[in-house]
């Protein structure tokens, strides 16, 4: 992948960082997510909430049932970046209603796994392939952090973009004038960043959300990811939040091994919330632990604790161990310094 990127740069000049990131992650011939491997599994590169506990999918199933009760008629559920189905399977099992389920996934290996859960023609490679408009819910867990983004640095009180150049067979960041759309985003959502500070400019995330909203006649969008509001991201701006993951650990610099590592950054949820509000939608940002509590997960954890005590009294050690494992996994979803500190944006179109 690296040689392909260098070849492109030698032919056309430095690449905007979002173009580099798109190639590194999604190029069909060597992109990180386009390879034959499943990434979000224990043997892969990272684990997300659905892999930690099936109770994440069960909790989201309560959201689906609530939306189905609110919206009359046929209901479509679309999960984007659906992975191997670790969220979709427990969700569908818990809903147990007539549901038109679709999955969007770029990984061929993941699409094959998803085809065992829902009709194969409902597993597609892009959101644009889902028939629309429809009434229902679009759901995405840890998608937005992987959408290609520009990067900019504060230099002498001004914004400069950082593009990707090539020199002597290696990639490097090079200075570039800020493009108008990037500069507008920075002025609205970067906040007061000190000199030297780095910011990830998440224009494609905004475009993705606008596309998703345009597809829904009536319904909601729920986005789960790591990140925060503009204000709360300010302490992280000195070095920026751009980073890589591989084999469940932080990886090398994003330019070092493109195609071999996940490239990600904290999501600016304030920018996404404004996109929804500007479109006339209702929108709210939650902490993941608080949001899952509204879906009953905290109550389910309490029930499992009581069940453990009952099993301890009865002497059923094996069943008690199974319940304890499920409880511990569910508690991980709510940990205030871990997954519980993720953010959730829920946006609803209330056309009724």
C-alpha positions as CSV (number, residue, x, y, z in Angstrom):
1,X,0.0,0.0,0.0
2,X,2.8,2.4,0.9
3,X,4.4,2.0,-2.6
4,X,1.1,2.7,-4.2
5,X,0.6,5.9,-2.2
6,X,4.1,7.1,-3.0
7,X,3.6,6.4,-6.7
8,X,0.4,8.5,-6.6
9,X,2.3,11.3,-4.9
10,X,5.1,11.2,-7.4
11,X,2.6,11.4,-10.2
12,X,0.3,14.1,-8.9
13,X,2.0,15.8,-5.9
14,X,1.2,15.7,-2.2
15,X,-2.2,14.2,-1.1
16,X,-4.7,15.8,1.3
17,X,-4.5,13.7,4.5
18,X,-8.1,12.5,4.0
19,X,-7.1,11.1,0.6
20,X,-4.2,9.3,2.1
21,X,-6.4,8.0,5.0
22,X,-9.0,6.7,2.5
23,X,-6.4,4.8,0.6
24,X,-4.7,3.4,3.7
25,X,-8.0,2.1,5.1
26,X,-10.3,1.4,2.2
27,X,-8.3,0.9,-1.0
28,X,-9.6,-2.4,-2.5
29,X,-6.0,-3.5,-3.2
30,X,-4.4,-3.3,0.3
31,X,-6.6,-1.0,2.4
32,X,-6.7,-2.0,6.1
33,X,-10.5,-2.7,6.1
34,X,-10.6,-4.1,2.6
35,X,-8.3,-7.0,3.2
36,X,-9.5,-10.5,3.8
37,X,-9.2,-10.4,7.6
38,X,-11.8,-9.7,10.3
39,X,-10.4,-6.8,12.3
40,X,-12.9,-6.4,15.2
41,X,-12.4,-9.8,16.8
42,X,-10.2,-11.2,19.7
43,X,-7.7,-12.5,17.2
44,X,-7.8,-9.3,15.2
45,X,-6.7,-5.7,15.9
46,X,-9.3,-4.2,18.2
47,X,-12.5,-5.0,20.1
48,X,-15.6,-2.9,20.1
49,X,-18.5,-2.9,22.6
50,X,-20.5,-5.7,20.7
51,X,-17.5,-8.0,20.9
52,X,-17.0,-7.3,24.6
53,X,-20.6,-8.3,25.5
54,X,-23.7,-9.4,23.5
55,X,-25.7,-7.4,26.0
56,X,-24.7,-4.3,24.0
57,X,-26.7,-5.6,21.1
58,X,-29.5,-6.6,23.4
59,X,-29.7,-3.1,24.9
60,X,-29.8,-1.5,21.4
61,X,-32.6,-3.9,20.7
62,X,-34.7,-2.0,23.2
63,X,-34.0,1.2,21.2
64,X,-35.2,-0.6,18.1
65,X,-38.4,-1.9,19.8
66,X,-39.1,1.6,21.1
67,X,-38.7,3.1,17.6
68,X,-40.9,0.4,16.1
69,X,-43.6,1.3,18.6
70,X,-43.3,5.0,17.7
71,X,-43.2,4.6,13.9
72,X,-46.2,2.9,12.3
73,X,-45.8,0.6,9.3
74,X,-42.8,-1.2,7.9
75,X,-39.5,-0.6,9.8
76,X,-36.0,-0.8,8.4
77,X,-32.9,-1.2,10.5
78,X,-29.6,-0.4,8.8
79,X,-26.3,-1.1,10.7
80,X,-23.3,0.6,9.1
81,X,-19.8,-0.8,9.7
82,X,-21.5,-4.0,10.9
83,X,-18.4,-6.1,11.1
84,X,-19.0,-9.8,11.6
85,X,-22.5,-9.3,13.1
86,X,-21.5,-9.2,16.8
87,X,-24.0,-6.4,17.3
88,X,-26.6,-7.4,14.8
89,X,-27.1,-11.0,16.0
90,X,-28.1,-10.3,19.6
91,X,-30.0,-7.3,18.6
92,X,-32.2,-9.3,16.1
93,X,-32.6,-12.1,18.7
94,X,-33.8,-9.7,21.3
95,X,-36.2,-7.7,19.0
96,X,-38.0,-10.9,17.7
97,X,-40.3,-8.9,15.4
98,X,-40.8,-8.5,11.7
99,X,-37.8,-6.3,10.9
100,X,-36.3,-5.4,7.5
101,X,-32.6,-5.6,8.5
102,X,-29.7,-4.4,6.3
103,X,-26.0,-4.3,6.9
104,X,-23.3,-2.0,5.3
105,X,-19.8,-3.3,5.4
106,X,-16.7,-2.8,3.3
107,X,-14.8,-5.9,4.4
108,X,-15.4,-9.0,2.2
109,X,-14.8,-11.3,5.1
110,X,-17.3,-9.5,7.3
111,X,-19.9,-9.4,4.5
112,X,-19.7,-13.1,4.2
113,X,-20.3,-13.5,8.0
114,X,-23.2,-11.1,7.8
115,X,-24.8,-13.1,5.0
116,X,-25.4,-15.9,7.5
117,X,-27.6,-13.5,9.7
118,X,-29.7,-11.6,7.1
119,X,-30.5,-12.1,3.4
120,X,-27.3,-11.8,1.4
121,X,-28.8,-9.2,-0.9
122,X,-29.3,-7.0,2.3
123,X,-25.5,-7.0,2.9
124,X,-24.1,-4.1,0.9
125,X,-20.8,-2.3,0.6
126,X,-22.1,1.3,0.9
127,X,-24.9,3.2,2.5
128,X,-26.0,4.4,-0.9
129,X,-26.9,0.9,-1.9
130,X,-29.7,0.7,0.8
131,X,-33.0,1.5,-0.9
132,X,-34.5,4.8,0.4
133,X,-36.4,6.7,1.6
134,X,-37.5,4.5,4.5
135,X,-38.9,4.6,8.0
136,X,-36.6,3.2,10.6
137,X,-33.2,3.4,12.3
138,X,-29.6,3.8,11.1
139,X,-27.1,2.5,13.6
140,X,-23.3,2.8,13.6
141,X,-20.8,1.7,16.3
142,X,-17.2,3.0,15.9
143,X,-17.7,4.1,12.3
144,X,-17.2,7.9,12.4
145,X,-13.7,7.7,13.9
146,X,-12.5,5.8,10.7
147,X,-14.0,8.2,8.2
148,X,-11.2,10.0,6.3
149,X,-10.4,13.4,7.8
150,X,-8.0,16.3,7.1
151,X,-5.5,17.4,9.7
152,X,-4.5,21.0,10.5
153,X,-2.0,22.6,12.8
154,X,-2.0,26.0,14.5
155,X,1.1,28.0,13.4
156,X,1.8,31.5,14.5
157,X,-1.8,32.1,15.2
158,X,-3.0,30.8,11.8
159,X,-4.3,27.5,10.5
160,X,-2.1,25.4,8.2
161,X,-3.1,22.0,6.7
162,X,-0.8,19.0,6.8
163,X,-0.8,17.0,3.6
164,X,1.1,13.8,2.8
165,X,4.3,14.0,0.7
166,X,7.0,11.6,-0.3
167,X,10.8,11.9,-0.1
168,X,13.3,9.2,-0.6
169,X,10.8,6.4,-0.5
170,X,9.2,7.6,2.8
171,X,6.0,9.5,3.6
172,X,6.0,12.7,5.5
173,X,3.6,15.5,6.5
174,X,4.0,18.6,4.4
175,X,2.7,22.2,4.8
176,X,-0.3,23.3,2.7
177,X,-2.7,26.3,2.6
178,X,-5.9,25.5,4.4
179,X,-8.8,24.9,2.0
180,X,-11.9,27.0,2.6
181,X,-14.2,24.2,3.8
182,X,-11.5,23.0,6.2
183,X,-10.9,26.5,7.5
184,X,-14.6,27.0,8.0
185,X,-14.9,23.8,10.0
186,X,-11.8,24.7,12.1
187,X,-13.2,28.2,12.9
188,X,-16.5,26.6,14.0
189,X,-15.4,23.5,15.8
190,X,-11.7,23.5,16.7
191,X,-11.9,25.9,19.7
192,X,-9.1,28.0,21.0
193,X,-6.1,25.8,20.1
194,X,-2.6,26.9,21.2
195,X,0.2,27.3,18.7
196,X,1.5,23.9,17.6
197,X,-1.8,22.2,18.3
198,X,-3.2,19.6,15.9
199,X,-6.9,19.2,15.0
200,X,-8.6,16.5,12.9
201,X,-11.0,18.2,10.5
202,X,-14.0,15.8,10.2
203,X,-15.8,17.0,7.0
204,X,-16.6,13.6,5.7
205,X,-18.3,12.7,9.0
206,X,-20.6,15.6,8.5
207,X,-21.3,14.6,4.9
208,X,-22.0,11.0,5.9
209,X,-24.5,12.1,8.5
210,X,-26.3,14.4,6.0
211,X,-26.5,11.4,3.6
212,X,-27.9,9.2,6.3
213,X,-30.5,11.8,7.4
214,X,-31.6,12.3,3.8
215,X,-32.5,8.6,3.5
216,X,-34.9,8.5,6.5
217,X,-38.5,9.6,6.0
218,X,-39.2,9.1,9.7
219,X,-36.9,7.6,12.3
220,X,-33.6,8.0,14.1
221,X,-29.8,7.7,13.8
222,X,-27.7,6.4,16.7
223,X,-23.9,6.8,16.5
224,X,-21.6,5.3,19.1
225,X,-17.9,6.2,19.2
226,X,-15.0,7.6,21.2
227,X,-14.7,11.4,21.2
228,X,-16.4,14.3,22.9
229,X,-17.7,17.8,22.5
230,X,-15.5,20.6,21.1
231,X,-15.0,22.0,24.6
232,X,-14.0,18.7,26.2
233,X,-11.6,17.9,23.3
234,X,-9.5,21.0,23.9
235,X,-7.1,19.4,26.4
236,X,-6.2,16.8,23.7
237,X,-5.4,19.4,21.0
238,X,-1.7,20.0,21.7
239,X,-0.7,16.7,20.1
240,X,-4.0,15.9,18.4
241,X,-5.8,12.6,18.7
242,X,-4.8,10.9,15.5
243,X,-3.4,7.4,16.2
244,X,-3.2,3.9,14.9
245,X,-4.1,0.5,16.3
246,X,-2.8,-3.0,15.5
247,X,-3.2,-6.3,17.4
248,X,-5.1,-4.5,20.3
249,X,-2.3,-2.0,20.9
250,X,-1.4,1.5,19.8
251,X,0.5,1.2,16.5
252,X,3.2,3.2,14.7
253,X,2.8,6.7,13.2
254,X,-0.1,6.7,10.6
255,X,2.4,7.3,7.8
256,X,4.7,4.5,8.7
257,X,2.7,1.4,7.6
258,X,-0.4,2.4,5.7
259,X,-2.7,-0.5,5.0
260,X,-1.3,-2.5,7.9
261,X,-2.9,-0.4,10.8
262,X,-6.1,1.1,11.8
263,X,-6.1,4.9,11.6
264,X,-8.4,6.7,13.9
265,X,-9.1,9.9,15.8
266,X,-11.6,11.2,18.5
267,X,-14.9,12.2,17.0
268,X,-16.0,15.8,17.5
269,X,-19.7,15.2,18.5
270,X,-20.5,18.9,18.7
271,X,-19.9,19.2,14.9
272,X,-22.2,16.2,14.3
273,X,-24.9,17.5,16.6
274,X,-24.9,20.8,14.7
275,X,-25.4,19.0,11.4
276,X,-28.5,17.3,12.8
277,X,-29.9,20.4,14.4
278,X,-29.3,22.5,11.2
279,X,-31.4,19.9,9.3
280,X,-34.3,20.4,11.8
281,X,-33.7,17.1,13.7
282,X,-33.7,16.6,17.4
283,X,-30.3,15.6,18.7
284,X,-28.7,14.8,22.0
285,X,-25.2,13.7,23.0
286,X,-24.9,11.1,25.8
287,X,-22.2,9.2,27.6
288,X,-22.4,5.6,26.6
289,X,-22.9,4.4,30.2
290,X,-25.7,6.8,30.8
291,X,-27.4,6.0,27.4
292,X,-27.2,2.2,28.0
293,X,-28.7,2.8,31.4
294,X,-31.7,4.4,29.8
295,X,-32.0,1.1,27.7
296,X,-32.1,-0.9,30.9
297,X,-28.6,-2.3,31.0
298,X,-27.8,-1.1,34.6
299,X,-31.0,-2.9,35.7
300,X,-30.0,-6.1,33.9
301,X,-26.6,-6.0,35.7
302,X,-28.3,-5.6,39.0
303,X,-30.6,-8.6,38.1
304,X,-27.5,-10.7,37.3
305,X,-25.9,-9.8,40.7
306,X,-29.0,-11.1,42.4
307,X,-29.0,-14.2,40.3
308,X,-25.4,-14.9,41.3
309,X,-26.4,-14.8,44.9
310,X,-29.2,-17.2,44.3
311,X,-26.9,-19.6,42.5
312,X,-24.3,-19.3,45.3
313,X,-26.9,-20.4,47.8
314,X,-28.0,-23.2,45.6
315,X,-24.5,-24.5,45.1
316,X,-24.6,-24.3,41.3
317,X,-21.0,-23.2,40.7
318,X,-20.9,-23.6,37.0
319,X,-24.0,-21.6,36.3
320,X,-22.9,-19.0,38.8
321,X,-19.6,-18.6,36.8
322,X,-21.5,-18.2,33.6
323,X,-23.7,-15.5,35.1
324,X,-20.7,-13.7,36.6
325,X,-18.9,-13.7,33.3
326,X,-21.9,-12.2,31.5
327,X,-22.2,-9.6,34.3
328,X,-18.5,-8.7,34.2
329,X,-18.7,-8.3,30.4
330,X,-21.8,-6.0,30.7
331,X,-20.1,-3.9,33.4
332,X,-17.2,-3.3,31.0
333,X,-19.6,-1.6,28.7
334,X,-20.4,0.8,31.5
335,X,-16.9,1.4,32.9
336,X,-16.6,5.2,33.5
337,X,-12.9,5.3,32.4
338,X,-13.4,2.9,29.5
339,X,-16.2,2.1,27.1
340,X,-18.7,3.9,29.4
341,X,-16.9,7.1,28.6
342,X,-17.6,6.8,24.8
343,X,-20.2,9.2,23.4
344,X,-23.5,8.5,21.7
345,X,-25.3,10.9,19.4
346,X,-29.0,10.1,18.9
347,X,-30.7,12.2,16.2
348,X,-34.4,11.9,15.5
349,X,-36.7,13.1,12.6
350,X,-40.1,13.5,14.3
351,X,-42.2,13.8,11.1
352,X,-45.5,12.4,12.4
